[in-house]
Amino acid sequence: MAKGYWVGHVDVTDPEAYKSYVAANAEAFRKYGAKFLVRGGAFEAVAGKTRSRNVVLEFKDYATALACYRSPEYAKAIKLRQSASIADLIVVEGYDGAQPA
């Protein structure tokens, strides 16, 4: 079964308030088994638009990734995120198929 992922691109507009979001999202991420693969870090935009911060979270499957986003625990965190940042976020199913030889 393919894993599920959140891919986020974020501009933090209020760094102090964003800390509250980070603290609040931990409850949902812990409950749904999220694993950070990317959390900030250096990057180079080689094509297209970007934001100042990138995040990739991994979940055991796509359904779990969606359930976390739609959870009451994350709903609390969303309100904090919205007042402290501008974000683009997708939930996407991973790929289990063949890879290039």
C-alpha positions in Angstrom: 0.0 0.0 0.0 1.3 3.4 -1.0 2.2 5.9 1.7 0.5 9.3 2.0 2.2 12.7 2.1 1.5 16.3 3.0 3.5 18.7 0.8 3.5 22.2 2.1 5.0 25.5 1.0 4.8 28.3 3.5 5.6 31.9 4.1 5.7 32.6 7.8 4.2 36.1 8.4 4.4 36.1 12.2 7.3 33.9 13.5 6.2 34.2 17.2 2.6 33.2 16.5 3.9 30.4 14.1 5.5 28.8 17.1 2.0 28.2 18.6 1.0 26.5 15.4 4.1 24.2 15.5 3.2 23.3 19.2 -0.4 22.6 18.3 0.1 20.5 15.2 2.3 18.1 17.2 -0.8 16.5 18.8 -2.4 15.6 15.4 1.0 14.5 13.9 1.7 12.2 16.9 -1.9 10.7 16.8 -1.7 9.9 13.1 1.9 8.8 13.0 3.3 11.6 10.8 7.0 11.6 10.1 8.8 14.7 8.9 10.9 14.1 5.8 11.5 17.8 5.1 11.0 20.6 7.7 12.5 23.9 6.5 16.0 23.4 5.4 18.1 24.8 2.5 16.6 24.6 -0.9 17.1 26.0 -4.4 14.1 26.8 -6.6 15.0 25.5 -10.0 11.6 26.0 -11.6 8.3 27.7 -10.9 7.1 29.6 -7.8 8.1 28.8 -4.3 7.6 30.0 -0.7 10.3 30.5 1.9 9.6 27.3 3.8 9.0 23.7 2.6 7.6 20.8 4.6 7.0 17.1 3.6 5.2 14.8 6.1 4.9 11.1 5.5 2.0 8.9 6.7 1.4 5.2 6.6 -1.1 5.7 3.8 -3.2 8.3 1.9 -6.3 7.7 4.0 -4.4 8.4 7.2 -2.8 11.6 5.7 -6.3 12.9 4.8 -7.7 11.8 8.2 -5.0 13.8 10.0 -5.8 17.0 8.0 -9.5 16.6 8.7 -9.1 15.8 12.4 -10.4 17.9 15.2 -6.8 18.0 16.6 -5.5 19.6 13.4 -8.5 21.9 13.0 -7.2 23.7 16.1 -3.8 24.0 14.6 -5.1 25.3 11.3 -6.6 28.4 12.9 -3.1 29.2 14.4 -1.4 28.6 11.1 -3.8 30.8 9.2 -3.1 33.8 11.4 0.7 33.3 11.2 1.4 32.3 7.7 0.4 31.9 4.1 0.5 28.3 3.0 -0.1 26.0 0.0 -0.7 22.4 1.1 -1.6 19.3 -0.8 -2.2 15.7 0.4 -0.9 13.2 -2.1 -0.8 9.5 -2.5 2.7 8.0 -2.8 3.8 5.8 -5.7 4.4 2.0 -5.3 5.0 1.1 -8.9 8.1 0.2 -10.9 11.1 2.6 -11.0 13.3 3.4 -14.0 15.9 0.7 -14.6 
